């Protein structure tokens, strides 16, 4: 794996780790907002769409940071 451009070999396809981290962050945010909507806690959030985008970006960055630690 190249340190400057880390990639994940997925059945012969090279996928950048930041893309994988972004997908994981997006799916985690989607699941989190879904649970919050199910529990009716999104009524305390002013704009749910903006909250979802901010949470997805935050979780994608956190996942990317955790993946690149090793």
N, CA, C, O and CB atoms as a CASP TS submission, in Angstrom:
PFRMAT TS
TARGET T0000
AUTHOR 0000-0000-0000
METHOD Language model
MODEL 1
PARENT N/A
ATOM      1  N   UNK     1       0.857  -1.171   0.000  1.00  0.00           N
ATOM      2  CA  UNK     1       0.000   0.000   0.000  1.00  0.00           C
ATOM      3  C   UNK     1       0.905   1.238   0.000  1.00  0.00           C
ATOM      4  O   UNK     1       1.860   1.327   0.772  1.00  0.00           O
ATOM      5  CB  UNK     1      -0.976  -0.004   1.235  1.00  0.00           C
ATOM      6  N   UNK     2       0.592   2.156  -0.855  1.00  0.00           N
ATOM      7  CA  UNK     2       1.333   3.403  -0.935  1.00  0.00           C
ATOM      8  C   UNK     2       0.862   4.335   0.182  1.00  0.00           C
ATOM      9  O   UNK     2      -0.341   4.507   0.382  1.00  0.00           O
ATOM     10  CB  UNK     2       1.153   4.069  -2.330  1.00  0.00           C
ATOM     11  N   UNK     3       1.796   4.929   0.901  1.00  0.00           N
ATOM     12  CA  UNK     3       1.448   5.777   2.033  1.00  0.00           C
ATOM     13  C   UNK     3       0.767   7.066   1.579  1.00  0.00           C
ATOM     14  O   UNK     3      -0.145   7.557   2.245  1.00  0.00           O
ATOM     15  CB  UNK     3       2.695   6.103   2.847  1.00  0.00           C
ATOM     16  N   UNK     4       1.206   7.610   0.451  1.00  0.00           N
ATOM     17  CA  UNK     4       0.625   8.868  -0.011  1.00  0.00           C
ATOM     18  C   UNK     4      -0.775   8.691  -0.582  1.00  0.00           C
ATOM     19  O   UNK     4      -1.615   9.579  -0.443  1.00  0.00           O
ATOM     20  CB  UNK     4       1.519   9.495  -1.051  1.00  0.00           C
ATOM     21  N   UNK     5      -1.034   7.565  -1.219  1.00  0.00           N
ATOM     22  CA  UNK     5      -2.333   7.288  -1.813  1.00  0.00           C
ATOM     23  C   UNK     5      -2.798   5.899  -1.379  1.00  0.00           C
ATOM     24  O   UNK     5      -2.703   4.950  -2.156  1.00  0.00           O
ATOM     25  CB  UNK     5      -2.269   7.391  -3.362  1.00  0.00           C
ATOM     26  N   UNK     6      -3.302   5.765  -0.141  1.00  0.00           N
ATOM     27  CA  UNK     6      -3.724   4.448   0.329  1.00  0.00           C
ATOM     28  C   UNK     6      -4.946   3.961  -0.441  1.00  0.00           C
ATOM     29  O   UNK     6      -5.907   4.702  -0.649  1.00  0.00           O
ATOM     30  CB  UNK     6      -4.027   4.487   1.830  1.00  0.00           C
ATOM     31  N   UNK     7      -4.889   2.712  -0.854  1.00  0.00           N
ATOM     32  CA  UNK     7      -5.977   2.124  -1.632  1.00  0.00           C
ATOM     33  C   UNK     7      -6.322   0.756  -1.068  1.00  0.00           C
ATOM     34  O   UNK     7      -5.478   0.079  -0.480  1.00  0.00           O
ATOM     35  CB  UNK     7      -5.595   2.016  -3.127  1.00  0.00           C
ATOM     36  N   UNK     8      -7.554   0.368  -1.252  1.00  0.00           N
ATOM     37  CA  UNK     8      -8.064  -0.908  -0.801  1.00  0.00           C
ATOM     38  C   UNK     8      -8.286  -1.787  -2.024  1.00  0.00           C
ATOM     39  O   UNK     8      -9.000  -1.398  -2.949  1.00  0.00           O
ATOM     40  CB  UNK     8      -9.373  -0.737   0.020  1.00  0.00           C
ATOM     41  N   UNK     9      -7.676  -2.971  -2.033  1.00  0.00           N
ATOM     42  CA  UNK     9      -7.844  -3.896  -3.154  1.00  0.00           C
ATOM     43  C   UNK     9      -9.110  -4.713  -2.914  1.00  0.00           C
ATOM     44  O   UNK     9      -9.152  -5.557  -2.019  1.00  0.00           O
ATOM     45  CB  UNK     9      -6.592  -4.831  -3.316  1.00  0.00           C
ATOM     46  N   UNK    10     -10.133  -4.461  -3.711  1.00  0.00           N
ATOM     47  CA  UNK    10     -11.427  -5.125  -3.564  1.00  0.00           C
ATOM     48  C   UNK    10     -11.715  -5.903  -4.837  1.00  0.00           C
ATOM     49  O   UNK    10     -12.217  -5.341  -5.810  1.00  0.00           O
ATOM     50  CB  UNK    10     -12.565  -4.098  -3.267  1.00  0.00           C
ATOM     51  N   UNK    11     -11.401  -7.186  -4.834  1.00  0.00           N
ATOM     52  CA  UNK    11     -11.574  -8.069  -5.990  1.00  0.00           C
ATOM     53  C   UNK    11     -10.918  -7.518  -7.249  1.00  0.00           C
ATOM     54  O   UNK    11     -11.488  -7.590  -8.337  1.00  0.00           O
ATOM     55  CB  UNK    11     -13.045  -8.300  -6.249  1.00  0.00           C
ATOM     56  N   UNK    12      -9.723  -6.970  -7.095  1.00  0.00           N
ATOM     57  CA  UNK    12      -8.980  -6.456  -8.228  1.00  0.00           C
ATOM     58  C   UNK    12      -9.225  -4.991  -8.535  1.00  0.00           C
ATOM     59  O   UNK    12      -8.533  -4.412  -9.372  1.00  0.00           O
ATOM     60  CB  UNK    12      -9.299  -7.252  -9.414  1.00  0.00           C
ATOM     61  N   UNK    13     -10.190  -4.387  -7.878  1.00  0.00           N
ATOM     62  CA  UNK    13     -10.455  -2.957  -8.065  1.00  0.00           C
ATOM     63  C   UNK    13      -9.782  -2.194  -6.931  1.00  0.00           C
ATOM     64  O   UNK    13      -9.909  -2.559  -5.762  1.00  0.00           O
ATOM     65  CB  UNK    13     -11.999  -2.658  -8.107  1.00  0.00           C
ATOM     66  N   UNK    14      -9.070  -1.139  -7.286  1.00  0.00           N
ATOM     67  CA  UNK    14      -8.423  -0.320  -6.272  1.00  0.00           C
ATOM     68  C   UNK    14      -9.344   0.829  -5.879  1.00  0.00           C
ATOM     69  O   UNK    14      -9.670   1.692  -6.694  1.00  0.00           O
ATOM     70  CB  UNK    14      -7.064   0.216  -6.781  1.00  0.00           C
ATOM     71  N   UNK    15      -9.753   0.819  -4.622  1.00  0.00           N
ATOM     72  CA  UNK    15     -10.681   1.820  -4.113  1.00  0.00           C
ATOM     73  C   UNK    15      -9.928   2.689  -3.111  1.00  0.00           C
ATOM     74  O   UNK    15      -9.327   2.157  -2.177  1.00  0.00           O
ATOM     75  CB  UNK    15     -11.941   1.154  -3.458  1.00  0.00           C
ATOM     76  N   UNK    16      -9.944   4.021  -3.279  1.00  0.00           N
ATOM     77  CA  UNK    16      -9.273   4.880  -2.295  1.00  0.00           C
ATOM     78  C   UNK    16      -9.911   4.725  -0.919  1.00  0.00           C
ATOM     79  O   UNK    16     -11.129   4.600  -0.798  1.00  0.00           O
ATOM     80  CB  UNK    16      -9.326   6.356  -2.738  1.00  0.00           C
ATOM     81  N   UNK    17      -9.076   4.734   0.111  1.00  0.00           N
ATOM     82  CA  UNK    17      -9.596   4.569   1.466  1.00  0.00           C
ATOM     83  C   UNK    17     -10.491   5.732   1.877  1.00  0.00           C
ATOM     84  O   UNK    17     -11.407   5.550   2.679  1.00  0.00           O
ATOM     85  CB  UNK    17      -8.450   4.428   2.452  1.00  0.00           C
ATOM     86  N   UNK    18     -10.240   6.924   1.339  1.00  0.00           N
ATOM     87  CA  UNK    18     -11.121   8.035   1.686  1.00  0.00           C
ATOM     88  C   UNK    18     -12.523   7.836   1.118  1.00  0.00           C
ATOM     89  O   UNK    18     -13.503   8.275   1.720  1.00  0.00           O
ATOM     90  CB  UNK    18     -10.537   9.348   1.180  1.00  0.00           C
ATOM     91  N   UNK    19     -12.626   7.176  -0.037  1.00  0.00           N
ATOM     92  CA  UNK    19     -13.953   6.883  -0.595  1.00  0.00           C
ATOM     93  C   UNK    19     -14.675   5.863   0.276  1.00  0.00           C
ATOM     94  O   UNK    19     -15.864   6.008   0.560  1.00  0.00           O
ATOM     95  CB  UNK    19     -13.835   6.359  -2.047  1.00  0.00           C
ATOM     96  N   UNK    20     -13.953   4.834   0.695  1.00  0.00           N
ATOM     97  CA  UNK    20     -14.546   3.832   1.578  1.00  0.00           C
ATOM     98  C   UNK    20     -14.961   4.460   2.906  1.00  0.00           C
ATOM     99  O   UNK    20     -16.020   4.133   3.442  1.00  0.00           O
ATOM    100  CB  UNK    20     -13.560   2.678   1.822  1.00  0.00           C
ATOM    101  N   UNK    21     -14.136   5.354   3.436  1.00  0.00           N
ATOM    102  CA  UNK    21     -14.476   6.047   4.685  1.00  0.00           C
ATOM    103  C   UNK    21     -15.695   6.938   4.491  1.00  0.00           C
ATOM    104  O   UNK    21     -16.537   7.031   5.384  1.00  0.00           O
ATOM    105  CB  UNK    21     -13.283   6.884   5.185  1.00  0.00           C
ATOM    106  N   UNK    22     -15.802   7.589   3.349  1.00  0.00           N
ATOM    107  CA  UNK    22     -16.970   8.419   3.059  1.00  0.00           C
ATOM    108  C   UNK    22     -18.249   7.611   2.981  1.00  0.00           C
ATOM    109  O   UNK    22     -19.291   8.040   3.477  1.00  0.00           O
ATOM    110  CB  UNK    22     -16.767   9.163   1.769  1.00  0.00           C
ATOM    111  N   UNK    23     -18.175   6.449   2.363  1.00  0.00           N
ATOM    112  CA  UNK    23     -19.356   5.581   2.259  1.00  0.00           C
ATOM    113  C   UNK    23     -19.760   5.079   3.644  1.00  0.00           C
ATOM    114  O   UNK    23     -20.945   5.044   3.973  1.00  0.00           O
ATOM    115  CB  UNK    23     -19.078   4.382   1.310  1.00  0.00           C
ATOM    116  N   UNK    24     -18.775   4.690   4.455  1.00  0.00           N
ATOM    117  CA  UNK    24     -19.077   4.219   5.809  1.00  0.00           C
ATOM    118  C   UNK    24     -19.676   5.356   6.644  1.00  0.00           C
ATOM    119  O   UNK    24     -20.628   5.141   7.394  1.00  0.00           O
ATOM    120  CB  UNK    24     -17.797   3.661   6.492  1.00  0.00           C
ATOM    121  N   UNK    25     -19.119   6.562   6.514  1.00  0.00           N
ATOM    122  CA  UNK    25     -19.670   7.708   7.241  1.00  0.00           C
ATOM    123  C   UNK    25     -21.089   8.040   6.807  1.00  0.00           C
ATOM    124  O   UNK    25     -21.941   8.349   7.640  1.00  0.00           O
ATOM    125  CB  UNK    25     -18.784   8.919   7.048  1.00  0.00           C
ATOM    126  N   UNK    26     -21.343   7.978   5.496  1.00  0.00           N
ATOM    127  CA  UNK    26     -22.689   8.250   4.975  1.00  0.00           C
ATOM    128  C   UNK    26     -23.696   7.225   5.495  1.00  0.00           C
ATOM    129  O   UNK    26     -24.788   7.585   5.934  1.00  0.00           O
ATOM    130  CB  UNK    26     -22.680   8.246   3.434  1.00  0.00           C
ATOM    131  N   UNK    27     -23.322   5.953   5.441  1.00  0.00           N
ATOM    132  CA  UNK    27     -24.248   4.909   5.893  1.00  0.00           C
ATOM    133  C   UNK    27     -24.489   4.984   7.400  1.00  0.00           C
ATOM    134  O   UNK    27     -25.603   4.739   7.864  1.00  0.00           O
ATOM    135  CB  UNK    27     -23.706   3.525   5.522  1.00  0.00           C
ATOM    136  N   UNK    28     -23.458   5.319   8.158  1.00  0.00           N
ATOM    137  CA  UNK    28     -23.628   5.467   9.601  1.00  0.00           C
ATOM    138  C   UNK    28     -24.527   6.655   9.930  1.00  0.00           C
ATOM    139  O   UNK    28     -25.369   6.567  10.824  1.00  0.00           O
ATOM    140  CB  UNK    28     -22.268   5.633  10.283  1.00  0.00           C
ATOM    141  N   UNK    29     -24.355   7.757   9.218  1.00  0.00           N
ATOM    142  CA  UNK    29     -25.214   8.926   9.436  1.00  0.00           C
ATOM    143  C   UNK    29     -26.653   8.619   9.044  1.00  0.00           C
ATOM    144  O   UNK    29     -27.593   9.034   9.722  1.00  0.00           O
ATOM    145  CB  UNK    29     -24.695  10.135   8.638  1.00  0.00           C
ATOM    146  N   UNK    30     -26.817   7.892   7.950  1.00  0.00           N
ATOM    147  CA  UNK    30     -28.165   7.517   7.505  1.00  0.00           C
ATOM    148  C   UNK    30     -28.853   6.646   8.550  1.00  0.00           C
ATOM    149  O   UNK    30     -30.029   6.843   8.856  1.00  0.00           O
ATOM    150  CB  UNK    30     -28.104   6.777   6.153  1.00  0.00           C
ATOM    151  N   UNK    31     -28.120   5.689   9.091  1.00  0.00           N
ATOM    152  CA  UNK    31     -28.673   4.820  10.123  1.00  0.00           C
ATOM    153  C   UNK    31     -28.996   5.621  11.386  1.00  0.00           C
ATOM    154  O   UNK    31     -30.038   5.410  12.006  1.00  0.00           O
ATOM    155  CB  UNK    31     -27.690   3.681  10.447  1.00  0.00           C
ATOM    156  N   UNK    32     -28.113   6.530  11.762  1.00  0.00           N
ATOM    157  CA  UNK    32     -28.326   7.347  12.959  1.00  0.00           C
ATOM    158  C   UNK    32     -29.560   8.235  12.818  1.00  0.00           C
ATOM    159  O   UNK    32     -30.377   8.310  13.736  1.00  0.00           O
ATOM    160  CB  UNK    32     -27.093   8.209  13.237  1.00  0.00           C
ATOM    161  N   UNK    33     -29.697   8.902  11.684  1.00  0.00           N
ATOM    162  CA  UNK    33     -30.865   9.764  11.469  1.00  0.00           C
ATOM    163  C   UNK    33     -32.138   8.918  11.400  1.00  0.00           C
ATOM    164  O   UNK    33     -33.192   9.343  11.873  1.00  0.00           O
ATOM    165  CB  UNK    33     -30.699  10.599  10.170  1.00  0.00           C
ATOM    166  N   UNK    34     -32.043   7.734  10.818  1.00  0.00           N
ATOM    167  CA  UNK    34     -33.210   6.847  10.787  1.00  0.00           C
ATOM    168  C   UNK    34     -33.662   6.439  12.178  1.00  0.00           C
ATOM    169  O   UNK    34     -34.859   6.414  12.466  1.00  0.00           O
ATOM    170  CB  UNK    34     -32.902   5.609   9.972  1.00  0.00           C
ATOM    171  N   UNK    35     -32.712   6.120  13.038  1.00  0.00           N
ATOM    172  CA  UNK    35     -33.057   5.769  14.422  1.00  0.00           C
ATOM    173  C   UNK    35     -33.630   6.972  15.159  1.00  0.00           C
ATOM    174  O   UNK    35     -34.596   6.845  15.911  1.00  0.00           O
ATOM    175  CB  UNK    35     -31.822   5.233  15.169  1.00  0.00           C
ATOM    176  N   UNK    36     -33.029   8.146  14.939  1.00  0.00           N
ATOM    177  CA  UNK    36     -33.553   9.359  15.583  1.00  0.00           C
ATOM    178  C   UNK    36     -34.969   9.683  15.106  1.00  0.00           C
ATOM    179  O   UNK    36     -35.798  10.139  15.893  1.00  0.00           O
ATOM    180  CB  UNK    36     -32.628  10.550  15.304  1.00  0.00           C
ATOM    181  N   UNK    37     -35.248   9.450  13.822  1.00  0.00           N
ATOM    182  CA  UNK    37     -36.606   9.684  13.324  1.00  0.00           C
ATOM    183  C   UNK    37     -37.576   8.660  13.889  1.00  0.00           C
ATOM    184  O   UNK    37     -38.725   8.984  14.188  1.00  0.00           O
ATOM    185  CB  UNK    37     -36.632   9.641  11.792  1.00  0.00           C
ATOM    186  N   UNK    38     -37.115   7.431  14.034  1.00  0.00           N
ATOM    187  CA  UNK    38     -37.970   6.375  14.578  1.00  0.00           C
ATOM    188  C   UNK    38     -38.348   6.675  16.029  1.00  0.00           C
ATOM    189  O   UNK    38     -39.470   6.411  16.463  1.00  0.00           O
ATOM    190  CB  UNK    38     -37.263   5.011  14.484  1.00  0.00           C
ATOM    191  N   UNK    39     -37.382   7.235  16.771  1.00  0.00           N
ATOM    192  CA  UNK    39     -37.626   7.585  18.169  1.00  0.00           C
ATOM    193  C   UNK    39     -38.242   8.972  18.333  1.00  0.00           C
ATOM    194  O   UNK    39     -38.457   9.429  19.455  1.00  0.00           O
ATOM    195  CB  UNK    39     -36.335   7.514  18.946  1.00  0.00           C
ATOM    196  N   UNK    40     -38.525   9.638  17.219  1.00  0.00           N
ATOM    197  CA  UNK    40     -39.129  10.967  17.179  1.00  0.00           C
ATOM    198  C   UNK    40     -38.274  12.023  17.891  1.00  0.00           C
ATOM    199  O   UNK    40     -38.799  12.943  18.518  1.00  0.00           O
ATOM    200  CB  UNK    40     -40.510  10.919  17.805  1.00  0.00           C
ATOM    201  N   UNK    41     -36.949  11.874  17.781  1.00  0.00           N
ATOM    202  CA  UNK    41     -36.045  12.844  18.390  1.00  0.00           C
ATOM    203  C   UNK    41     -35.602  13.922  17.409  1.00  0.00           C
ATOM    204  O   UNK    41     -34.928  14.875  17.799  1.00  0.00           O
ATOM    205  CB  UNK    41     -34.834  12.139  18.949  1.00  0.00           C
ATOM    206  N   UNK    42     -35.971  13.780  16.145  1.00  0.00           N
ATOM    207  CA  UNK    42     -35.575  14.786  15.160  1.00  0.00           C
ATOM    208  C   UNK    42     -36.411  16.063  15.286  1.00  0.00           C
ATOM    209  O   UNK    42     -36.110  17.069  14.642  1.00  0.00           O
ATOM    210  CB  UNK    42     -35.706  14.215  13.747  1.00  0.00           C
ATOM    211  N   UNK    43     -37.437  16.024  16.097  1.00  0.00           N
ATOM    212  CA  UNK    43     -38.224  17.253  16.273  1.00  0.00           C
ATOM    213  C   UNK    43     -37.432  18.310  17.034  1.00  0.00           C
ATOM    214  O   UNK    43     -37.784  19.489  17.009  1.00  0.00           O
ATOM    215  CB  UNK    43     -39.536  16.950  17.012  1.00  0.00           C
ATOM    216  N   UNK    44     -36.357  17.888  17.714  1.00  0.00           N
ATOM    217  CA  UNK    44     -35.500  18.831  18.435  1.00  0.00           C
ATOM    218  C   UNK    44     -34.392  19.397  17.552  1.00  0.00           C
ATOM    219  O   UNK    44     -33.628  20.259  17.986  1.00  0.00           O
ATOM    220  CB  UNK    44     -34.891  18.154  19.647  1.00  0.00           C
ATOM    221  N   UNK    45     -34.304  18.912  16.315  1.00  0.00           N
ATOM    222  CA  UNK    45     -33.303  19.391  15.360  1.00  0.00           C
ATOM    223  C   UNK    45     -33.997  20.394  14.450  1.00  0.00           C
ATOM    224  O   UNK    45     -35.087  20.127  13.944  1.00  0.00           O
ATOM    225  CB  UNK    45     -32.662  18.204  14.531  1.00  0.00           C
ATOM    226  N   UNK    46     -33.377  21.533  14.243  1.00  0.00           N
ATOM    227  CA  UNK    46     -33.997  22.583  13.439  1.00  0.00           C
ATOM    228  C   UNK    46     -34.168  22.193  11.983  1.00  0.00           C
ATOM    229  O   UNK    46     -35.253  22.357  11.424  1.00  0.00           O
ATOM    230  CB  UNK    46     -33.183  23.835  13.523  1.00  0.00           C
ATOM    231  N   UNK    47     -33.123  21.683  11.363  1.00  0.00           N
ATOM    232  CA  UNK    47     -33.159  21.301   9.958  1.00  0.00           C
ATOM    233  C   UNK    47     -32.542  19.912   9.835  1.00  0.00           C
ATOM    234  O   UNK    47     -31.323  19.768   9.932  1.00  0.00           O
ATOM    235  CB  UNK    47     -32.403  22.343   9.061  1.00  0.00           C
ATOM    236  N   UNK    48     -33.358  18.903   9.627  1.00  0.00           N
ATOM    237  CA  UNK    48     -32.888  17.514   9.633  1.00  0.00           C
ATOM    238  C   UNK    48     -31.950  17.249   8.461  1.00  0.00           C
ATOM    239  O   UNK    48     -30.978  16.509   8.610  1.00  0.00           O
ATOM    240  CB  UNK    48     -34.079  16.544   9.584  1.00  0.00           C
ATOM    241  N   UNK    49     -32.220  17.837   7.304  1.00  0.00           N
ATOM    242  CA  UNK    49     -31.354  17.623   6.139  1.00  0.00           C
ATOM    243  C   UNK    49     -29.955  18.173   6.376  1.00  0.00           C
ATOM    244  O   UNK    49     -28.964  17.520   6.050  1.00  0.00           O
ATOM    245  CB  UNK    49     -31.961  18.273   4.899  1.00  0.00           C
ATOM    246  N   UNK    50     -29.875  19.360   6.937  1.00  0.00           N
ATOM    247  CA  UNK    50     -28.582  19.955   7.238  1.00  0.00           C
ATOM    248  C   UNK    50     -27.859  19.159   8.326  1.00  0.00           C
ATOM    249  O   UNK    50     -26.641  18.993   8.273  1.00  0.00           O
ATOM    250  CB  UNK    50     -28.755  21.417   7.670  1.00  0.00           C
ATOM    251  N   UNK    51     -28.606  18.673   9.304  1.00  0.00           N
ATOM    252  CA  UNK    51     -28.031  17.834  10.347  1.00  0.00           C
ATOM    253  C   UNK    51     -27.465  16.545   9.759  1.00  0.00           C
ATOM    254  O   UNK    51     -26.386  16.103  10.154  1.00  0.00           O
ATOM    255  CB  UNK    51     -29.081  17.513  11.412  1.00  0.00           C
ATOM    256  N   UNK    52     -28.188  15.944   8.820  1.00  0.00           N
ATOM    257  CA  UNK    52     -27.720  14.714   8.179  1.00  0.00           C
ATOM    258  C   UNK    52     -26.428  14.946   7.399  1.00  0.00           C
ATOM    259  O   UNK    52     -25.496  14.147   7.485  1.00  0.00           O
ATOM    260  CB  UNK    52     -28.800  14.160   7.248  1.00  0.00           C
ATOM    261  N   UNK    53     -26.375  16.034   6.643  1.00  0.00           N
ATOM    262  CA  UNK    53     -25.170  16.331   5.859  1.00  0.00           C
ATOM    263  C   UNK    53     -23.982  16.584   6.777  1.00  0.00           C
ATOM    264  O   UNK    53     -22.885  16.082   6.534  1.00  0.00           O
ATOM    265  CB  UNK    53     -25.402  17.550   4.943  1.00  0.00           C
ATOM    266  N   UNK    54     -24.200  17.361   7.830  1.00  0.00           N
ATOM    267  CA  UNK    54     -23.113  17.652   8.769  1.00  0.00           C
ATOM    268  C   UNK    54     -22.648  16.388   9.488  1.00  0.00           C
ATOM    269  O   UNK    54     -21.449  16.192   9.688  1.00  0.00           O
ATOM    270  CB  UNK    54     -23.561  18.703   9.795  1.00  0.00           C
ATOM    271  N   UNK    55     -23.583  15.538   9.871  1.00  0.00           N
ATOM    272  CA  UNK    55     -23.226  14.286  10.545  1.00  0.00           C
ATOM    273  C   UNK    55     -22.480  13.349   9.608  1.00  0.00           C
ATOM    274  O   UNK    55     -21.531  12.684  10.021  1.00  0.00           O
ATOM    275  CB  UNK    55     -24.478  13.594  11.086  1.00  0.00           C
ATOM    276  N   UNK    56     -22.905  13.291   8.346  1.00  0.00           N
ATOM    277  CA  UNK    56     -22.215  12.440   7.372  1.00  0.00           C
ATOM    278  C   UNK    56     -20.782  12.911   7.150  1.00  0.00           C
ATOM    279  O   UNK    56     -19.864  12.093   7.080  1.00  0.00           O
ATOM    280  CB  UNK    56     -22.976  12.426   6.038  1.00  0.00           C
ATOM    281  N   UNK    57     -20.585  14.217   7.039  1.00  0.00           N
ATOM    282  CA  UNK    57     -19.234  14.755   6.853  1.00  0.00           C
ATOM    283  C   UNK    57     -18.384  14.494   8.094  1.00  0.00           C
ATOM    284  O   UNK    57     -17.222  14.102   7.980  1.00  0.00           O
ATOM    285  CB  UNK    57     -19.288  16.271   6.548  1.00  0.00           C
ATOM    286  N   UNK    58     -18.949  14.706   9.257  1.00  0.00           N
ATOM    287  CA  UNK    58     -18.217  14.470  10.501  1.00  0.00           C
ATOM    288  C   UNK    58     -17.814  13.003  10.646  1.00  0.00           C
ATOM    289  O   UNK    58     -16.670  12.702  10.989  1.00  0.00           O
ATOM    290  CB  UNK    58     -19.063  14.899  11.699  1.00  0.00           C
ATOM    291  N   UNK    59     -18.740  12.102  10.387  1.00  0.00           N
ATOM    292  CA  UNK    59     -18.440  10.675  10.525  1.00  0.00           C
ATOM    293  C   UNK    59     -17.494  10.178   9.438  1.00  0.00           C
ATOM    294  O   UNK    59     -16.675   9.295   9.692  1.00  0.00           O
ATOM    295  CB  UNK    59     -19.725   9.867  10.491  1.00  0.00           C
ATOM    296  N   UNK    60     -17.593  10.731   8.235  1.00  0.00           N
ATOM    297  CA  UNK    60     -16.659  10.359   7.171  1.00  0.00           C
ATOM    298  C   UNK    60     -15.245  10.797   7.522  1.00  0.00           C
ATOM    299  O   UNK    60     -14.291  10.045   7.325  1.00  0.00           O
ATOM    300  CB  UNK    60     -17.089  10.979   5.831  1.00  0.00           C
ATOM    301  N   UNK    61     -15.109  12.005   8.038  1.00  0.00           N
ATOM    302  CA  UNK    61     -13.794  12.489   8.450  1.00  0.00           C
ATOM    303  C   UNK    61     -13.235  11.689   9.608  1.00  0.00           C
ATOM    304  O   UNK    61     -12.045  11.377   9.629  1.00  0.00           O
ATOM    305  CB  UNK    61     -13.868  13.949   8.828  1.00  0.00           C
ATOM    306  N   UNK    62     -14.076  11.355  10.567  1.00  0.00           N
ATOM    307  CA  UNK    62     -13.637  10.553  11.709  1.00  0.00           C
ATOM    308  C   UNK    62     -13.208   9.158  11.266  1.00  0.00           C
ATOM    309  O   UNK    62     -12.195   8.640  11.736  1.00  0.00           O
ATOM    310  CB  UNK    62     -14.754  10.453  12.754  1.00  0.00           C
ATOM    311  N   UNK    63     -13.972   8.551  10.367  1.00  0.00           N
ATOM    312  CA  UNK    63     -13.626   7.229   9.854  1.00  0.00           C
ATOM    313  C   UNK    63     -12.327   7.288   9.058  1.00  0.00           C
ATOM    314  O   UNK    63     -11.475   6.409   9.195  1.00  0.00           O
ATOM    315  CB  UNK    63     -14.764   6.673   8.980  1.00  0.00           C
ATOM    316  N   UNK    64     -12.169   8.312   8.231  1.00  0.00           N
ATOM    317  CA  UNK    64     -10.938   8.462   7.459  1.00  0.00           C
ATOM    318  C   UNK    64      -9.740   8.640   8.383  1.00  0.00           C
ATOM    319  O   UNK    64      -8.674   8.074   8.143  1.00  0.00           O
ATOM    320  CB  UNK    64     -11.047   9.654   6.497  1.00  0.00           C
ATOM    321  N   UNK    65      -9.918   9.420   9.429  1.00  0.00           N
ATOM    322  CA  UNK    65      -8.833   9.628  10.388  1.00  0.00           C
ATOM    323  C   UNK    65      -8.472   8.329  11.105  1.00  0.00           C
ATOM    324  O   UNK    65      -7.292   8.033  11.291  1.00  0.00           O
ATOM    325  CB  UNK    65      -9.226  10.700  11.410  1.00  0.00           C
ATOM    326  N   UNK    66      -9.484   7.549  11.510  1.00  0.00           N
ATOM    327  CA  UNK    66      -9.228   6.288  12.197  1.00  0.00           C
ATOM    328  C   UNK    66      -8.567   5.265  11.279  1.00  0.00           C
ATOM    329  O   UNK    66      -7.704   4.507  11.722  1.00  0.00           O
ATOM    330  CB  UNK    66     -10.524   5.723  12.749  1.00  0.00           C
ATOM    331  N   UNK    67      -8.958   5.234  10.018  1.00  0.00           N
ATOM    332  CA  UNK    67      -8.368   4.286   9.066  1.00  0.00           C
ATOM    333  C   UNK    67      -6.917   4.642   8.784  1.00  0.00           C
ATOM    334  O   UNK    67      -6.086   3.744   8.641  1.00  0.00           O
ATOM    335  CB  UNK    67      -9.170   4.264   7.753  1.00  0.00           C
ATOM    336  N   UNK    68      -6.594   5.912   8.702  1.00  0.00           N
ATOM    337  CA  UNK    68      -5.247   6.342   8.362  1.00  0.00           C
ATOM    338  C   UNK    68      -4.303   6.398   9.557  1.00  0.00           C
ATOM    339  O   UNK    68      -3.135   6.752   9.397  1.00  0.00           O
ATOM    340  CB  UNK    68      -5.303   7.682   7.716  1.00  0.00           C
ATOM    341  N   UNK    69      -4.779   6.057  10.745  1.00  0.00           N
ATOM    342  CA  UNK    69      -3.908   6.042  11.920  1.00  0.00           C
ATOM    343  C   UNK    69      -2.862   4.934  11.829  1.00  0.00           C
ATOM    344  O   UNK    69      -1.710   5.125  12.217  1.00  0.00           O
ATOM    345  CB  UNK    69      -4.738   5.869  13.190  1.00  0.00           C
ATOM    346  N   UNK    70      -3.263   3.798  11.322  1.00  0.00           N
ATOM    347  CA  UNK    70      -2.324   2.663  11.291  1.00  0.00           C
ATOM    348  C   UNK    70      -1.397   2.699  10.113  1.00  0.00           C
ATOM    349  O   UNK    70      -0.558   1.811   9.960  1.00  0.00           O
ATOM    350  CB  UNK    70      -3.072   1.370  11.278  1.00  0.00           C
TER
END
